[in-house]
Amino acid sequence: MPALALGLVIFAAILHAGWNLLLKQVEEKYIVTWWSVLFSAVLALPVALGGGLPEAGVWPYLIASALTEAFYMAALASAYQMSDFSLVYPIARGAAPAFLALWAMLLLDEQLTAAGVSGLVMVVAGLLVVGSNELLTRRNTTSIRPLGIALALGIALLISIYSILDGLAVQLTPATPYTLIMLGLTGVFFTPFALRGNGWRKTLAVGRSHWRRILVIGVAGLLAYGLVLNIYAIGPISYAGAIREVSIVFAALAGWKLLGEPMGRVRVFGSVVIFIGILMIAIS
């Protein structure tokens, strides 16, 4: 992989982990998520419209992907509400490639090599290490703790679903306008989650009090995606897609060092194992 592509993919990973960390640190996660997605959509709108609207056959993929992304955003906010950042992020991002490999075998009749199977085993082992504290430690309201793991795995499943939908769609239409329009629809579909039990007065108040954080999350999310698009143009897609998941290591480190979350060293180790497993799947 060219040095430029490697540098960009690592920067994109840092941005992705960074905006997730910013979201974890706020109380009103649903509302901040909605404002951030809305802001990203506004930034992306000129580019999206400049590329032209997708053809009619692409819209089912576009709508299905946007709906899946809306549920992904809702699940992400809920998971961060109840569990540690260094737990949710590595499991969610780490399990998604494993689900994708499973869909490839079941739906596309693809066969994994020995290295691919070994990579999947490492991913599962890393996930078990990261989640071991939640599974083995019983603290007061214990039912909430395993639910965080379940939500993280659900997030990974949603990531794999919208990834497949987007992968099929961009075979039929240019990737950039498609994804940016999908981002705008995601904001629309996420609105009921954001406003549920809140109302416009609270939503506006949260937007005013957290506007700096919202702008940073929106720009970081959009920039991270734009970098990935450019990386795919100058480097191997399978390698780039795998290396960007080094963000799970950054997230585990951030949760440990910046948020003071427990089991820091263990979760960093598990995240490294997951990342190595993802790389093995990519090169298999």
LUMZATI-455162 format. One record per residue (C-alpha): residue number from 1; x, y, z. Coordinates in pm, whole numbers, plus 50000, padded with zeros to 5 digits. Each point is the difference from the previous one (the first is absolute). Layout:
nr->NUM; X->X; Y->Y; Z->Z
...
! end
This chain:
nr->1; X->50000; Y->50000; Z->50000
nr->2; X->50139; Y->50348; Z->49911
nr->3; X->50126; Y->50205; Z->50294
nr->4; X->49744; Y->50273; Z->49925
nr->5; X->49712; Y->49752; Z->50011
nr->6; X->50129; Y->49850; Z->50325
nr->7; X->50028; Y->50344; Z->50160
nr->8; X->49650; Y->50097; Z->49888
nr->9; X->49842; Y->49677; Z->50122
nr->10; X->50156; Y->50040; Z->50346
nr->11; X->49885; Y->50362; Z->50013
nr->12; X->49648; Y->49890; Z->49901
nr->13; X->50009; Y->49739; Z->50278
nr->14; X->50097; Y->50267; Z->50253
nr->15; X->49718; Y->50226; Z->49880
nr->16; X->49745; Y->49718; Z->50025
nr->17; X->50103; Y->49903; Z->50352
nr->18; X->50017; Y->50370; Z->50091
nr->19; X->49645; Y->50091; Z->49906
nr->20; X->49871; Y->49690; Z->50177
nr->21; X->50190; Y->50106; Z->50311
nr->22; X->49843; Y->50347; Z->49983
nr->23; X->49655; Y->49842; Z->49976
nr->24; X->50068; Y->49772; Z->50297
nr->25; X->50085; Y->50300; Z->50220
nr->26; X->49661; Y->50176; Z->49969
nr->27; X->49679; Y->49918; Z->50186
nr->28; X->49746; Y->50074; Z->49724
nr->29; X->50150; Y->49754; Z->49749
nr->30; X->49692; Y->49960; Z->49780
nr->31; X->49957; Y->50373; Z->49949
nr->32; X->50369; Y->50070; Z->49944
nr->33; X->50013; Y->49712; Z->49750
nr->34; X->49703; Y->50143; Z->49810
nr->35; X->50146; Y->50351; Z->49983
nr->36; X->50336; Y->49859; Z->49886
nr->37; X->49844; Y->49790; Z->49723
nr->38; X->49790; Y->50297; Z->49893
nr->39; X->50305; Y->50225; Z->49987
nr->40; X->50194; Y->49741; Z->49798
nr->41; X->49710; Y->49972; Z->49757
nr->42; X->49988; Y->50377; Z->49950
nr->43; X->50375; Y->50006; Z->49930
nr->44; X->49967; Y->49709; Z->49759
nr->45; X->49689; Y->50122; Z->49816
nr->46; X->50175; Y->50213; Z->49733
nr->47; X->50234; Y->49713; Z->49911
nr->48; X->49716; Y->49750; Z->49996
nr->49; X->49776; Y->50210; Z->49774
nr->50; X->50294; Y->50088; Z->49778
nr->51; X->50050; Y->49632; Z->49927
nr->52; X->49640; Y->49953; Z->49892
nr->53; X->49725; Y->49788; Z->50154
nr->54; X->50036; Y->49620; Z->49983
nr->55; X->49792; Y->49801; Z->49755
nr->56; X->49669; Y->49847; Z->50110
nr->57; X->50150; Y->49653; Z->50045
nr->58; X->50246; Y->50130; Z->50260
nr->59; X->49743; Y->50158; Z->50231
nr->60; X->49892; Y->49675; Z->50173
nr->61; X->50363; Y->49948; Z->50106
nr->62; X->50030; Y->50365; Z->50099
nr->63; X->49686; Y->50002; Z->50215
nr->64; X->50077; Y->49663; Z->50160
nr->65; X->50354; Y->50111; Z->50081
nr->66; X->49883; Y->50331; Z->50149
nr->67; X->49745; Y->49819; Z->50220
nr->68; X->50267; Y->49757; Z->50116
nr->69; X->50236; Y->50290; Z->50074
nr->70; X->49727; Y->50173; Z->50204
nr->71; X->49957; Y->49689; Z->50215
nr->72; X->50380; Y->49975; Z->50022
nr->73; X->50022; Y->50356; Z->50132
nr->74; X->49724; Y->49932; Z->50254
nr->75; X->50165; Y->49679; Z->50118
nr->76; X->50337; Y->50175; Z->50024
nr->77; X->49859; Y->50277; Z->50218
nr->78; X->49827; Y->49747; Z->50224
nr->79; X->50311; Y->49785; Z->50033
nr->80; X->50214; Y->50300; Z->50097
nr->81; X->49733; Y->50095; Z->50252
nr->82; X->50032; Y->49674; Z->50193
nr->83; X->50351; Y->49864; Z->49938
nr->84; X->50364; Y->50101; Z->49980
nr->85; X->50139; Y->50153; Z->49681
nr->86; X->50295; Y->49757; Z->50008
nr->87; X->49751; Y->49712; Z->50001
nr->88; X->49736; Y->50109; Z->49747
nr->89; X->50224; Y->50140; Z->49726
nr->90; X->50242; Y->49704; Z->49965
nr->91; X->49719; Y->49745; Z->50002
nr->92; X->49782; Y->50192; Z->49755
nr->93; X->50278; Y->50079; Z->49752
nr->94; X->50183; Y->49670; Z->50051
nr->95; X->49706; Y->49765; Z->49956
nr->96; X->49873; Y->50173; Z->49683
nr->97; X->50270; Y->49850; Z->49769
nr->98; X->49925; Y->49657; Z->50148
nr->99; X->49631; Y->50042; Z->49913
nr->100; X->50097; Y->50118; Z->49650
nr->101; X->50213; Y->49689; Z->49949
nr->102; X->49704; Y->49789; Z->50114
nr->103; X->49764; Y->50174; Z->49754
nr->104; X->50254; Y->49948; Z->49722
nr->105; X->50002; Y->49626; Z->50069
nr->106; X->49624; Y->49966; Z->50037
nr->107; X->49877; Y->50240; Z->49731
nr->108; X->50284; Y->50025; Z->49749
nr->109; X->50134; Y->49646; Z->50031
nr->110; X->50348; Y->50127; Z->50080
nr->111; X->50244; Y->49764; Z->50172
nr->112; X->50237; Y->50107; Z->50275
nr->113; X->50361; Y->49890; Z->49988
nr->114; X->50184; Y->49857; Z->50298
nr->115; X->50131; Y->50350; Z->50075
nr->116; X->49646; Y->50136; Z->49983
nr->117; X->49870; Y->49739; Z->50242
nr->118; X->50293; Y->50069; Z->50234
nr->119; X->49918; Y->50372; Z->49978
nr->120; X->49637; Y->49935; Z->50095
nr->121; X->50116; Y->49792; Z->50297
nr->122; X->50226; Y->50286; Z->50111
nr->123; X->49717; Y->50252; Z->49964
nr->124; X->49771; Y->49786; Z->50214
nr->125; X->50277; Y->49945; Z->50256
nr->126; X->50068; Y->50374; Z->50015
nr->127; X->49629; Y->50074; Z->50045
nr->128; X->49987; Y->49756; Z->50290
nr->129; X->50301; Y->50169; Z->50160
nr->130; X->49849; Y->50348; Z->49961
nr->131; X->49664; Y->49887; Z->50137
nr->132; X->50136; Y->49776; Z->50274
nr->133; X->49955; Y->50261; Z->50273
nr->134; X->49636; Y->50052; Z->49908
nr->135; X->49930; Y->49627; Z->49979
nr->136; X->50182; Y->49897; Z->50317
nr->137; X->49965; Y->50298; Z->50234
nr->138; X->49672; Y->50044; Z->50181
nr->139; X->49953; Y->50350; Z->50134
nr->140; X->49668; Y->50112; Z->50147
nr->141; X->49758; Y->50023; Z->49703
nr->142; X->50164; Y->49721; Z->49806
nr->143; X->49733; Y->49966; Z->49731
nr->144; X->50109; Y->50331; Z->49846
nr->145; X->50361; Y->49891; Z->49951
nr->146; X->49948; Y->49704; Z->49761
nr->147; X->49740; Y->50210; Z->49817
nr->148; X->50283; Y->50235; Z->49901
nr->149; X->50178; Y->49709; Z->49831
nr->150; X->49678; Y->49893; Z->49828
nr->151; X->49948; Y->50352; Z->49868
nr->152; X->50361; Y->50018; Z->49879
nr->153; X->49953; Y->49674; Z->49809
nr->154; X->49673; Y->50133; Z->49861
nr->155; X->50185; Y->50310; Z->49882
nr->156; X->50256; Y->49777; Z->49827
nr->157; X->49716; Y->49814; Z->49827
nr->158; X->49848; Y->50328; Z->49881
nr->159; X->50341; Y->50117; Z->49872
nr->160; X->50036; Y->49680; Z->49799
nr->161; X->49649; Y->50038; Z->49855
nr->162; X->50038; Y->50359; Z->49882
nr->163; X->50349; Y->49918; Z->49872
nr->164; X->49857; Y->49727; Z->49777
nr->165; X->49718; Y->50227; Z->49880
nr->166; X->50246; Y->50281; Z->49919
nr->167; X->50238; Y->49758; Z->49832
nr->168; X->49724; Y->49879; Z->49769
nr->169; X->49876; Y->50354; Z->49933
nr->170; X->50334; Y->50151; Z->49901
nr->171; X->50028; Y->49737; Z->49729
nr->172; X->49704; Y->50174; Z->49839
nr->173; X->50069; Y->50369; Z->50072
nr->174; X->50290; Y->50231; Z->50092
nr->175; X->50096; Y->49951; Z->50364
nr->176; X->50035; Y->50360; Z->50118
nr->177; X->49655; Y->50146; Z->49913
nr->178; X->49831; Y->49675; Z->50103
nr->179; X->50156; Y->49994; Z->50346
nr->180; X->49950; Y->50370; Z->50065
nr->181; X->49631; Y->49981; Z->49908
nr->182; X->49972; Y->49692; Z->50221
nr->183; X->50153; Y->50203; Z->50283
nr->184; X->49729; Y->50264; Z->49960
nr->185; X->49725; Y->49738; Z->50006
nr->186; X->50157; Y->49850; Z->50310
nr->187; X->49949; Y->50330; Z->50178
nr->188; X->49634; Y->50001; Z->49898
nr->189; X->49941; Y->49643; Z->50114
nr->190; X->50187; Y->50059; Z->50327
nr->191; X->49775; Y->50294; Z->50094
nr->192; X->49739; Y->49790; Z->50189
nr->193; X->50277; Y->49851; Z->50217
nr->194; X->50141; Y->50344; Z->50081
nr->195; X->49666; Y->50165; Z->50080
nr->196; X->49846; Y->49710; Z->50191
nr->197; X->49925; Y->50129; Z->50348
nr->198; X->50195; Y->50321; Z->49938
nr->199; X->49810; Y->50245; Z->49782
nr->200; X->50127; Y->50294; Z->49797
nr->201; X->50071; Y->50228; Z->50296
nr->202; X->50246; Y->49757; Z->50159
nr->203; X->50144; Y->49905; Z->49660
nr->204; X->50073; Y->50365; Z->49921
nr->205; X->50145; Y->50058; Z->50347
nr->206; X->50236; Y->49704; Z->49965
nr->207; X->50100; Y->50121; Z->49655
nr->208; X->50089; Y->50344; Z->50138
nr->209; X->50193; Y->49867; Z->50301
nr->210; X->50199; Y->49739; Z->49805
nr->211; X->50035; Y->50173; Z->49664
nr->212; X->50381; Y->49985; Z->49998
nr->213; X->50002; Y->49628; Z->50071
nr->214; X->49728; Y->49945; Z->49740
nr->215; X->50201; Y->50183; Z->49734
nr->216; X->50314; Y->49801; Z->50079
nr->217; X->49813; Y->49667; Z->49994
nr->218; X->49829; Y->50089; Z->49673
nr->219; X->50318; Y->50116; Z->49827
nr->220; X->50209; Y->49711; Z->50137
nr->221; X->49745; Y->49742; Z->49889
nr->222; X->49971; Y->50146; Z->49652
nr->223; X->50376; Y->50047; Z->49963
nr->224; X->50071; Y->49645; Z->50118
nr->225; X->49763; Y->49866; Z->49734
nr->226; X->50146; Y->50225; Z->49730
nr->227; X->50349; Y->49881; Z->50086
nr->228; X->49890; Y->49639; Z->49969
nr->229; X->49864; Y->50068; Z->49652
nr->230; X->50332; Y->50149; Z->49894
nr->231; X->50194; Y->49717; Z->50163
nr->232; X->49803; Y->49747; Z->49797
nr->233; X->50107; Y->50187; Z->49687
nr->234; X->50374; Y->49976; Z->50071
nr->235; X->50042; Y->49681; Z->50204
nr->236; X->49869; Y->49641; Z->50021
nr->237; X->49644; Y->50013; Z->50129
nr->238; X->50022; Y->49682; Z->50208
nr->239; X->50316; Y->50116; Z->50177
nr->240; X->49874; Y->50355; Z->50049
nr->241; X->49667; Y->49881; Z->50136
nr->242; X->50177; Y->49775; Z->50249
nr->243; X->50269; Y->50247; Z->50107
nr->244; X->49743; Y->50271; Z->50073
nr->245; X->49870; Y->49773; Z->50276
nr->246; X->50315; Y->50086; Z->50197
nr->247; X->49754; Y->50255; Z->50139
nr->248; X->49888; Y->49730; Z->50245
nr->249; X->50346; Y->50012; Z->50160
nr->250; X->49989; Y->50381; Z->50017
nr->251; X->49652; Y->49979; Z->50157
nr->252; X->50110; Y->49750; Z->50265
nr->253; X->50299; Y->50220; Z->50086
nr->254; X->49778; Y->50310; Z->50019
nr->255; X->49750; Y->49828; Z->50226
nr->256; X->50279; Y->49889; Z->50230
nr->257; X->50217; Y->50313; Z->50008
nr->258; X->49750; Y->50280; Z->49940
nr->259; X->49681; Y->49866; Z->50159
nr->260; X->50159; Y->49791; Z->50274
nr->261; X->49796; Y->49692; Z->49909
nr->262; X->50084; Y->49671; Z->50176
nr->263; X->50176; Y->49701; Z->49841
nr->264; X->50198; Y->50243; Z->49782
nr->265; X->50304; Y->49781; Z->49933
nr->266; X->49787; Y->49693; Z->49940
nr->267; X->49774; Y->50178; Z->49754
nr->268; X->50295; Y->50148; Z->49812
nr->269; X->50150; Y->49651; Z->49970
nr->270; X->49667; Y->49858; Z->49879
nr->271; X->49967; Y->50284; Z->49749
nr->272; X->50346; Y->49927; Z->49861
nr->273; X->49902; Y->49633; Z->49960
nr->274; X->49681; Y->50104; Z->49817
nr->275; X->50196; Y->50231; Z->49771
nr->276; X->50252; Y->49728; Z->49909
nr->277; X->49710; Y->49765; Z->49926
nr->278; X->49841; Y->50257; Z->49769
nr->279; X->50329; Y->50041; Z->49815
nr->280; X->50024; Y->49622; Z->49956
nr->281; X->49649; Y->49991; Z->49853
nr->282; X->50090; Y->50285; Z->49762
nr->283; X->50312; Y->49831; Z->49861
nr->284; X->49854; Y->49649; Z->49985
! end
